[in-house]
Amino acid sequence: MYNLLIIGAGGCGREVLQWAKDMNKSTSTWNIKGFLDDNADALTGLRCDVSVVGSTDNYIPQVDDRFVCCIGNSCVRKSIIEKMESKGAVFANIIHPTAIVCDSALLGKATILYPYSIISDNAVLGDGCIINMHSTIAHDSILGEFCTVSAHCDVTGMCKLGDRVFMGSGSRTVPSARVGNDVFICAGSTVMSRIKAGMKVIGVPAKKVMF
């Protein structure tokens, strides 16, 4: 059994703590060691039975440690994972027992799959992706590295998302849509065709935010 260290004691990290506990209810998988957070008081006033045991700056990875990075910002998540890997950290995938992952799907390292997420036939997720509750990555779709898919999103069949794409809650893509790197899709929006790299889009159909 590996020790699990959760990077980030914010909302995402505390949720992932519960998903790790849920994994343990099915099969003893993790000895949950604690959180790493730059704010030692991040859990003050909150109901949490796991403590902050250090920061990413001062913690030295041990042989039996495994890490998960629960930072919503894709660029920050990438930076922290790379920093910890340079110190020898090994990142695990956290897959909630209710998530569905097809046998033909491919998941990168440091993946987090929330409850009731679905990764369908021949879908591919790059390293460091987070797929939130009740979100679906449909058949033959490809997500780049460090994408963040919020709750109740739908990436339909044969879509391609670049690196570090953020999908707000309830957003979706139509089949075969193409989304460039570093695109921010606002909550409730629908991508109908192609979105160029670096754009922030909103609406149905999703268009560049002009304010």
N, C-alpha and C positions, 0 to 999 in steps of 0.2 A: 504494500500500500504506500502510495506517495504522499508527501506533505503538499498541501495546496496553499499557495499564497495568492491572495486576491489584490491586484494593484488597483487602488482607487476605492475609498470607503464612502463614496457618494451613493446616489440612488441606484445606479447600475451595478456597482459593486455589491451592495446589500441585497439586490435581487439575485445576483449570481451566487451569492452565498446560499440562498435558499435553494437554487437549482442544484448546487453541489450536494446539499443535504438530501434533496429528493433523489439524486443519483445514488446516494448511500443507502436509501431505504430499499432500493431494488437490489443493489450489489455493493458491498463494502468497497468503495473506490478511493476515498480521500480521507486523510487525516488533515482536517482543516486547521492550518497553523495560524492564520491571521491575515490582516490587511497590511499592505504597504501604502503609506500615504504621507505626503509632505507635511500635512497638518495632523499632528499627534492627537489633537482634540476633535478630530472629525466626527467621532461617534458620540460626543458628549450630549446628553439629553435624549438620546435615541435608545430604543429597546433593541439591543443587539448583544448576543452572547459570545461574540468573537471580538477581539481587540486589535488595535493597531500595534504591530510589533516592530515597525521601523519604516524607513522610507526607501525609495529606489536608489537614493544616493548612498545610504549607509549599509544597506543589507547586502551580505555576501551569500550568493546562492550555494546551497549544499547539494550533495550528490542525490539525495532522495527528494529534493524539492521540485515541484512543478508550479508553473505560474499561469495566471490568466489576467489579461489587462482589460479593465472595465472602465475605460475612458471613452466617452461618446465622440469627442472630437477626433476625426480620423488622422489628422496630421500629428496631433499630440500622441495618439495611441501608437502610431508608427514609430515615432521618435523614442518613446519609452521602451517599446519592445526591442528596438535595435540597441538601445543603451544597455538593457538588461542582458540581451544575448551576448554582447561584447564582454560581459562579466561571467559568462558561462551558463546563464539561465536557460532552462528548457520550458517551452510553452505548451500547455495542454489544450485540447478541445473540450469545451463544456457543452454537452448535448443533453438537454432535459429528456427524461424518459418518455414524455408525451410527444416529442418531436418525431417527425417521420422523415427518414433519409433513404431514398431509393438505393438499391445495391449498385446501380450504375453511376450514381453521383460521386463527384470528387470534391473533398473538402481540404482546404489548405490548413496549415498549422494556426494555432491561436484563434480558432473559430469558436464563437458562442452561439448556440441555438436555443432560443427561449421556448417555453411551453407552447405546444400546438403549432410550431412552425413546420413547414413542409419544404423539403428539397427534393425535387422531382427527378424524373428519368433523365440521365445524362446531363444534369445541371452541374456547373463547375463554380466553386467559390475559391477565390484567391485567399492568401494568408490574411489573418487578422480581421475577418468579416464578423459583424454582429447582425443576427437576424432575430428580430423581436417577435413578441407574441402574435400568433394567428397570422403570420406573414408567409407568403408562398413564393418560392422561386421555381417556376414551371420548367417543363422539359426543354432541354437543349439551350438553356440560358446560361450566360457566362457573366460572373461578377469579378471585377478586378480586385486588387488588394485593398484591404482596410475600408471596405464599404460598410456603411451603417444603414440598415433597413429598419425603420421604426415599426411600431405595432400596426397590424391590419393593413399591410401593404401587399401589393400583388404585382410581381414581375412575371409577366405572361411569357408564353413560349417563344424561344428563339431570339430573345433579347440579349443585348450586350451592353454591360455597364463598365465604364472605365474604373481606374483606381480612385479611391477616396470619395466615392459618390455618397451623398447623404439623401435618403428618402424620408420625408416627414410622414407622420402618422396618416394612414388612409390614402396615401398616394399610390399611383399605379402606372404601369406602362402597357401599351397595346402590343400585340405580338410583333416581333422583329424590330422593335424600337432600338435605337442606338444612342447611348449617352456617353459623353466624353469624360475625361478625368476631371475631378474636383468640381463636379456639378452639385448644386444644392437644389433639391426638389421640395418645394414647400408642401405642407400638409394639405391633403385633399386634392392635389393636382393630378392630372393625367397627361403623361408624355405620349404624344401621338405619332412622332416620327423621329427626327434627329435633334439632339441638343449638343451644341458645341462645348468644348472644354471650358471650365471656369465660370460657367453661367449660373445664375440663380433664377429659377423659373417658378411660376405660379399660375394656377387656373386650369380650366378645361376648354380647349387644349392648353397645355403648359406653355407659357410665353415668358420671355425675359422680363425680370422685375425692373421697372423703370424708375423706381424711387429708392 
